Amino acid sequence: MLILQDLLGLSFADLEALMLQRGQKTYRAKQLFEALHQQWVTDISQITCFSKELRDSLSESYTISTLDITRVKESSDGTRKYLIKTHDGHSIESVFIPNAATDGRHTLCISSQVGCAMGCTFCATAAMKLTRNLTAAEIIGQVYAVNRDLRSSGWKNTIAPESEPSEDARMIHNLVYMGMGEPLHNYENVLQSIKLLCDQKGQNYSGRRITVSTSGIVKNIKKLGEDTNVHIAISFNATTNLMRDEIMPVNKKWNLEELVEACRAFPLQTRRRITFEYVMLAGMNDTNEDAYRLVNWLSGIKCKVNLIPFNPHPLSPYKRPDLDRVKAFQHILLQNHFAVFIRGTRGDDIDAACGMLGAQKLEDARIALN
C-alpha cells in the first residue's frame, strides 16, 4: 500500500523544495504553507489557489492529516476536554482552558504521545503505557482541530468576556505541552511542531507563549533551550531521590542532582524563569522538611514554583493534602524569597485537571467503582 507523506508536518523549506521539484515557482510554497497553517485546510482539494492539475499531482504522493474530535466535555468552570482520534484509531486528549492566565488569554494543553512511558505513579496517563509518539503534524493538528471546533461551535467566553483582548483575534493564546506523554521523550517531533507553530508565515506564535513540560529527560533539557526560545517547566515533585524514585521512575536514570544541574545549565532568555511544578501528595512529599529541602535544591536558580495539590483519581492511590498544609509549605518558600503559587484546579469535574488525562482507561476505572 502506498504511504502518502503528510504535508502538515513539513517545514517551509521542505515545501519550497517540493514545489521546485514539480516545476512550480517558489511562491506556491508560501501559498501552500498559508493554506495549511493559517486557513487550516484539511484536504488538498481545498487549496483553490492551485490549479486542479497541481492539486491532483500533489494528491498522488501527499496528504494532509486530520484528527477527529470524537467527544467534547465542558466543565462547570468553562474548561473543555477534547477526546481526539488519530488516523490509526488511537485516542489522545487536549484541554482548552479559557482565561487561564491573569491577562484573560486562553490556553490549550496538548499531548505529545499516545500514552506515556514515564510511569509516574500519580498520573492517570501512566496507566496507559506508551503506544507511540505523535508526529509533528498530529501535535499541531490538535491546535488546529480545537480552533476549528471553537469557531464552528460559536464558542464564546462566558467566564470573563470583557477581558478578551480586542486586538488579538486568536482563540488560543497560550500553548502548553502538558497533556498526555513526555514531550522530551518525543524530542524531534516536538521540536518540529514548535518551529511550525512559531513560523511567521503560519500561526506566528511567540516562544514566550509556549511552555514545554518535562518529568526530567535530562539529556534534552539544555538542548530545548538551545533549539527554541520557549518556556520550560520541570515536574520536580519530590525532594529526596528515594521518594522521587518511588513516584517518578525517570529519577532512577537521571537523579535529582543531575536534574538540578541540567536546570542550572538551561540557557534562559532575558527576564525568563524556569517553572518548577510540584504535585503535593498528602503525607508523602508535603512536609515542612520537604519545603526546606526544596529551597536548598532550587537555591540560585531563576525560577517560580507552582504547587499543585494532587487531583485524586481511581488510577492512583494518593490523597490530596488539605489547604492549610499546602499554605504552610508555600509559606516556607515565600520566606526564602521564592515566587511560589498554588495552582487552582480547572476541569476536575470532567477529568481534565493536571494528572487526570487518561482517556477511556480512567473512565472505565470510575465505572468499575460505581
C-alpha positions in Angstrom: 0.0 0.0 0.0 1.3 3.4 -0.9 2.0 5.6 2.2 1.4 9.3 1.5 3.7 11.9 3.1 2.0 14.3 5.4 2.2 17.9 4.2 1.2 19.3 7.6 4.5 18.3 9.3 6.8 19.7 6.6 8.8 22.9 7.0 8.5 25.8 4.6 11.9 24.9 3.2 10.6 21.4 2.5 7.6 22.8 0.7 9.8 25.1 -1.4 11.8 22.0 -2.5 8.6 20.1 -3.2 7.3 22.9 -5.5 10.6 23.3 -7.3 10.7 19.5 -8.0 7.3 20.0 -9.7 8.5 22.9 -11.8 6.5 25.4 -9.8 7.5 28.9 -8.6 8.6 29.2 -5.0 5.6 31.5 -4.2 3.5 28.4 -4.5 5.2 27.1 -1.3 4.1 30.2 0.6 0.5 29.7 -0.7 0.6 26.1 0.4 2.1 26.9 3.8 -0.5 29.5 4.5 -3.3 27.2 3.4 -2.1 24.6 5.9 -1.2 26.8 8.8 -3.4 29.8 8.5 -6.5 28.5 6.8 -6.3 25.0 8.4 -7.4 23.2 5.2 -8.0 19.5 5.7 -7.8 18.3 2.1 -5.5 19.2 -0.8 -8.7 19.8 -2.9 -9.5 22.8 -0.7 -6.4 24.7 -1.9 -8.3 26.6 -4.6 -5.4 28.9 -5.5 -3.8 25.9 -7.1 -4.8 24.5 -10.5 -6.7 21.2 -10.5 -3.8 19.7 -12.2 -1.4 20.7 -9.4 -3.9 19.5 -6.7 -4.3 16.2 -8.4 -0.5 15.8 -8.7 0.1 16.6 -5.1 -2.7 14.2 -4.0 -0.9 11.3 -5.6 2.0 11.5 -3.2 0.9 13.7 -0.3 -1.9 14.0 2.2 -3.0 16.4 5.0 -3.5 14.5 8.2 -6.6 15.3 10.2 -7.6 14.4 13.8 -11.2 13.6 14.5 -12.8 15.1 17.6 -15.0 12.3 18.9 -16.2 14.0 22.1 -16.1 17.3 23.9 -16.8 17.6 27.6 -17.3 21.1 29.1 -16.6 21.7 32.8 -18.6 24.0 35.1 -15.7 26.4 35.0 -15.7 26.6 31.2 -12.8 24.2 30.6 -13.3 22.0 27.5 -11.7 18.5 27.2 -11.4 17.1 23.7 -11.2 13.4 23.1 -9.4 13.1 19.7 -8.9 10.1 17.5 -5.8 9.7 15.3 -5.7 8.2 11.8 -4.9 4.7 13.2 -7.7 4.7 15.8 -5.8 5.8 19.0 -7.2 8.3 21.4 -5.5 11.4 22.8 -6.8 14.3 24.8 -6.4 18.1 24.6 -7.7 20.6 27.1 -8.9 24.1 26.4 -8.7 26.4 29.4 -10.4 29.7 29.0 -9.0 32.7 30.8 -6.3 30.6 32.4 -3.9 33.5 32.7 -4.5 36.7 34.6 -4.5 38.7 31.3 -7.6 36.9 30.1 -5.9 34.8 27.4 -6.9 31.2 26.7 -4.7 28.2 26.9 -4.6 24.9 25.1 -2.9 21.9 26.8 -1.7 19.5 24.1 -0.4 15.9 24.0 2.8 14.7 22.5 2.4 10.9 22.7 -0.3 8.3 22.8 0.1 7.2 26.4 3.4 7.7 28.3 6.4 5.6 29.2 7.5 7.6 32.3 5.4 5.6 34.8 4.7 8.5 37.2 2.5 6.9 39.9 0.3 9.9 40.4 -0.6 10.4 36.7 -3.5 8.7 35.0 -1.8 8.7 31.6 0.9 6.5 33.0 -1.6 3.7 33.4 -2.0 3.6 29.6 1.7 2.9 29.0 3.3 4.2 25.8 1.7 3.2 22.4 3.6 5.6 20.1 4.9 9.1 19.6 2.7 11.7 17.9 4.1 13.2 14.7 4.7 16.9 14.4 1.6 17.1 12.3 -0.5 15.4 15.0 0.8 17.7 17.7 0.0 20.9 15.8 -3.2 19.2 14.4 -4.6 19.4 18.0 -4.3 23.2 17.9 -5.9 23.5 14.5 -8.7 21.0 15.3 -9.7 22.8 18.5 -9.5 26.1 16.8 -11.9 24.8 14.1 -14.2 23.5 16.7 -14.3 26.7 18.8 -15.1 28.7 15.7 -17.7 26.4 14.2 -19.5 25.9 17.5 -19.7 29.7 18.0 -17.9 29.3 21.4 -18.0 32.4 23.5 -16.0 33.1 26.6 -18.7 33.2 29.3 -16.3 33.4 32.2 -15.0 36.9 31.7 -15.7 38.1 28.2 -14.6 41.7 28.9 -11.0 40.5 29.4 -10.7 39.2 25.8 -8.0 41.4 24.1 -9.8 43.0 21.2 -6.6 43.5 19.1 -5.9 39.7 19.1 -8.2 37.5 17.0 -6.7 34.3 18.4 -9.0 31.8 20.1 -5.9 30.1 21.6 -3.2 32.4 23.0 -1.0 30.1 25.1 0.1 26.5 24.3 1.4 24.1 27.0 2.9 20.7 26.2 1.5 19.2 29.4 -1.0 16.8 28.0 -0.6 13.0 27.5 3.0 11.9 27.1 6.5 13.2 27.9 7.5 15.9 25.3 11.2 15.5 25.6 10.8 11.7 25.0 9.5 12.7 21.6 12.0 15.4 21.1 12.4 15.7 17.3 8.6 15.8 16.6 8.0 18.3 19.4 10.8 20.5 18.1 9.4 20.4 14.6 5.9 21.2 15.9 7.3 24.3 17.8 9.1 25.5 14.7 5.9 25.2 12.6 3.7 26.9 15.2 6.2 29.8 15.6 6.8 30.3 11.8 5.8 33.9 10.9 4.1 32.6 7.7 1.8 30.4 9.8 0.4 30.8 13.3 3.4 33.0 14.3 3.3 32.0 18.0 5.9 33.7 20.2 8.1 31.4 22.2 7.0 33.2 25.3 3.5 31.9 24.7 4.6 28.2 24.6 5.6 26.1 27.6 7.1 22.6 27.4 6.9 20.4 30.5 9.2 17.5 31.3 9.5 14.9 34.0 13.2 15.1 33.8 14.7 13.9 30.5 18.0 15.4 31.4 19.7 14.8 28.1 17.2 17.1 26.2 16.7 19.9 28.7 19.6 22.1 27.7 19.0 21.1 24.1 15.5 22.5 24.2 16.8 25.9 25.4 19.4 25.9 22.6 17.0 24.9 19.9 14.0 27.1 20.9 13.0 30.1 22.9 10.1 28.5 24.7 9.5 28.3 28.4 10.4 25.1 30.2 8.5 23.5 33.2 10.1 20.8 35.3 8.0 18.3 37.2 10.0 18.1 40.4 7.6 16.6 42.9 10.0 15.2 45.5 13.0 16.4 47.5 14.8 13.1 48.0 16.0 10.6 45.5 14.3 7.8 47.5 10.9 9.4 47.2 11.4 10.5 43.6 12.5 7.0 42.6 9.2 5.8 44.0 6.8 8.2 42.4 8.8 9.1 39.2 10.8 6.2 37.8 12.7 8.5 35.5 14.7 9.5 38.6 16.4 6.2 38.5 18.1 7.2 35.2 18.6 10.9 36.0 18.5 11.7 39.7 17.8 14.9 41.4 21.5 16.0 41.3 21.6 15.6 37.5 18.2 17.2 37.0 19.1 20.3 39.0 22.5 20.5 37.2 20.7 20.5 33.9 18.3 23.2 35.1 21.2 25.4 36.1 22.7 24.9 32.6 19.5 25.8 30.8 20.0 28.9 28.7 17.4 31.2 30.0 16.2 34.1 27.8 16.2 37.6 29.3 13.6 38.0 32.0 12.7 34.3 31.9 12.4 31.9 34.7 12.2 28.1 34.9 8.9 26.8 36.3 9.1 24.0 38.8 5.9 22.0 39.2 5.4 20.3 42.5 2.4 17.9 42.8 1.6 17.7 46.5 0.7 14.2 47.8 -0.7 14.0 51.3 1.7 12.5 53.8 4.3 11.8 51.1 6.1 15.0 49.9 4.2 17.8 51.7 6.1 18.2 55.0 7.9 21.2 56.2 11.2 19.3 55.8 10.3 18.8 52.1 9.8 22.5 51.7 13.2 23.3 53.3 14.9 20.7 51.1 13.2 22.2 48.0 14.6 25.6 49.0 18.1 24.1 49.0 17.7 22.3 45.7 16.4 25.4 43.8 18.7 28.0 45.5 20.3 30.3 43.0 18.1 29.2 40.0 15.9 31.9 38.5 12.6 30.2 38.9 9.0 30.2 40.1 7.3 27.3 41.8 3.8 26.0 41.2 2.3 23.9 44.0 -0.3 21.5 42.6 -2.5 19.8 45.2 -3.0 16.3 43.9 -6.2 15.7 41.9 -7.5 12.3 43.1 -8.5 9.7 40.6 -9.1 5.9 40.7 -5.8 5.0 38.9 -3.6 6.4 41.7 -3.6 5.7 45.5 -2.6 9.1 46.7 -4.7 11.7 48.6 -4.9 15.5 48.3 -3.4 17.4 51.2 -5.6 19.9 53.0 -5.3 23.6 52.1 -3.6 24.5 55.4 -0.8 22.1 54.7 -0.3 23.5 51.2 -0.3 27.0 52.5 2.3 26.1 55.2 4.5 24.6 52.6 4.1 27.7 50.4 4.9 30.0 53.4 8.3 28.4 53.9 9.2 29.0 50.2 7.9 32.6 50.4 10.0 33.2 53.5 13.0 32.2 51.4 12.2 34.7 48.7 10.8 32.3 46.1 8.0 33.2 43.7 5.5 30.4 44.6 1.9 29.9 43.6 -0.8 27.4 44.5 -2.3 26.3 41.2 -6.1 26.3 41.1 -7.8 23.2 39.8 -9.5 23.5 36.4 -11.8 20.9 34.9 -11.5 18.3 37.6 -15.2 17.5 37.2 -14.6 16.2 33.7 -11.2 14.6 34.4 -9.3 17.4 32.7 -7.2 18.6 35.6 -3.4 18.1 36.0 -2.6 14.4 36.0 -6.0 13.2 35.0 -5.7 12.7 31.3 -6.3 9.0 30.8 -9.0 8.9 28.2 -11.1 5.7 28.3 -9.0 3.9 30.9 -9.8 6.5 33.6 -13.5 6.4 32.8 -13.5 2.6 32.9 -12.0 2.7 36.4 -14.6 5.2 37.6 -17.4 3.0 36.2 -15.9 -0.1 38.0 -16.0 1.7 41.3 -19.7 2.6 41.0 
